[in-house]
Amino acid sequence: ILGFAVDTIMISPAAAEVSYAGAESTGAKDVDLRVVAEALAVAESDVRLFDRPDETDGRRRLGVALATAPDPIVARDRARRVSAVLRKLW
């Protein structure tokens, strides 16, 4: 980029899992912070919660579970665990 050397070494593999609902879904009215805390208790994890529907699709994106780990398979498993916990919100 701009003639600069770019380091392409992956420091930590990452994974993400998106939670969807139908277009008729209203999503979570109130976010239970205990559920979010339980989701964030998974090592090297993060969450993104959404309030507005995606205009481009009939599905409603409710949240994204993010995770990193030394191994891509472990990162994927962590993201799935976080997503499973987040499903308690809906």
C-alpha positions as CSV (number, residue, x, y, z in Angstrom):
1,I,0.0,0.0,0.0
2,L,1.5,3.3,-1.1
3,G,4.8,1.5,-1.8
4,F,5.2,0.5,1.9
5,A,6.1,-3.1,2.9
6,V,3.0,-4.8,4.4
7,D,3.5,-7.5,7.1
8,T,1.1,-10.3,6.2
9,I,1.9,-12.5,9.2
10,M,-1.4,-13.4,11.0
11,I,-0.9,-12.6,14.6
12,S,-4.1,-14.3,15.8
13,P,-6.7,-16.1,13.7
14,A,-10.2,-14.8,14.1
15,A,-13.7,-16.0,13.6
16,A,-17.2,-14.5,13.5
17,E,-20.8,-15.8,13.6
18,V,-23.8,-13.7,12.8
19,S,-27.2,-14.2,14.4
20,Y,-30.2,-13.6,12.1
21,A,-34.0,-13.4,12.6
22,G,-36.8,-13.1,10.2
23,A,-37.9,-9.7,8.9
24,E,-40.9,-9.8,11.2
25,S,-38.8,-10.1,14.3
26,T,-38.7,-7.0,16.6
27,G,-35.4,-8.0,18.2
28,A,-34.6,-7.6,21.8
29,K,-36.5,-4.9,23.6
30,D,-34.1,-4.7,26.6
31,V,-30.6,-6.2,26.5
32,D,-29.9,-8.4,29.6
33,L,-26.4,-7.4,30.6
34,R,-26.0,-10.7,32.4
35,V,-26.3,-12.5,29.1
36,V,-23.8,-10.2,27.5
37,A,-21.4,-10.6,30.4
38,E,-21.8,-14.4,30.1
39,A,-21.0,-14.2,26.3
40,L,-17.9,-12.0,27.0
41,A,-16.7,-14.5,29.6
42,V,-15.5,-16.6,26.7
43,A,-11.7,-16.0,26.3
44,E,-10.7,-13.5,23.6
45,S,-14.3,-12.7,22.6
46,D,-16.3,-9.6,21.7
47,V,-19.9,-9.0,20.6
48,R,-21.7,-6.5,18.4
49,L,-25.5,-6.0,18.9
50,F,-27.7,-4.3,16.3
51,D,-31.0,-2.4,16.7
52,R,-31.9,-1.6,13.1
53,P,-32.9,-4.1,10.4
54,D,-30.6,-4.6,7.5
55,E,-32.2,-2.7,4.6
56,T,-30.7,-5.0,1.9
57,D,-32.0,-8.3,3.0
58,G,-35.3,-9.8,4.3
59,R,-33.4,-11.1,7.3
60,R,-32.8,-9.1,10.5
61,R,-29.2,-9.1,11.8
62,L,-29.4,-9.2,15.6
63,G,-25.7,-9.6,16.6
64,V,-22.2,-10.7,15.7
65,A,-20.0,-12.9,17.9
66,L,-16.3,-12.3,17.4
67,A,-13.4,-14.4,18.8
68,T,-9.7,-14.8,18.3
69,A,-7.4,-17.7,19.3
70,P,-4.0,-19.1,18.4
71,D,-5.7,-21.6,16.1
72,P,-8.6,-20.9,13.6
73,I,-10.6,-24.0,14.8
74,V,-10.4,-22.8,18.4
75,A,-11.4,-19.2,17.3
76,R,-14.4,-20.7,15.4
77,D,-15.5,-22.7,18.4
78,R,-15.2,-19.7,20.7
79,A,-17.4,-17.6,18.3
80,R,-20.0,-20.4,18.3
81,R,-20.1,-20.5,22.1
82,V,-20.5,-16.7,22.2
83,S,-23.3,-16.9,19.6
84,A,-25.1,-19.6,21.5
85,V,-25.1,-17.5,24.6
86,L,-26.3,-14.4,22.7
87,R,-29.3,-16.4,21.4
88,K,-30.7,-16.1,25.0
89,L,-31.4,-12.5,24.2
90,W,-33.9,-13.4,21.5
